[in-house]
């Protein structure tokens, strides 16, 4: 997404709190999206349910 890169580039030099927060949240969102794309491991199967008696300690 070119828009994202432009936004990141523009925000990179700004030091005001609000703009830094905006840049950080944009970065975080981009990283989450990339992480979702990069995660090629198949979804884990749910662990078989244990009887309640075994779970209680």
N, C-alpha and C positions, 0 to 999 in steps of 0.2 A: 504494500500500500504506500504510494508515494506521499499521500497526505500525511501519513504517520511520520515518515522520515522528515518531511518539511517541518512538522510540528516539533519533533525532537530537536532538529537542528536549530530552530528558532529559539526554543526554550533553553538550549544548552548554556547560553551565556548569561541568562537572567538569574539574579540572586535574591529577588524578593520572595518572601515566604510562600505567598499564594502561587506564584509561578513555579517555584521549586516543587510545591506539592502537586501542581498540575502535571509537571514533567514526570515526577516519580510515579504518579498514578497511571499516566500513559505508558511509561516503561513497564510497569507491573502488568498492565493489561496485555501489552505486546508480548511480554515474556510468557504469560499464561497461555496466550494463543499459540505461540511457537511451541511451548511445552506440549500442548495438546496435539499439535501436528507431528512433533518428533516422537511422541510416545507410540512406538510400533508394537509394543508388547500386547498380546491379546488380553482382553479383560479377564481378571482372575475369576475362577469359579468360586461360588460362595462355599465356605467351609461347611461340611455336613453338620447338621444340628446335633448337638450333644444332649443327652437326657439332662433334665434340670438337676437331678440328684448329683450328677458328676460335676456340674458347674458350681454348685454351692460348696463353699469351703468353711 
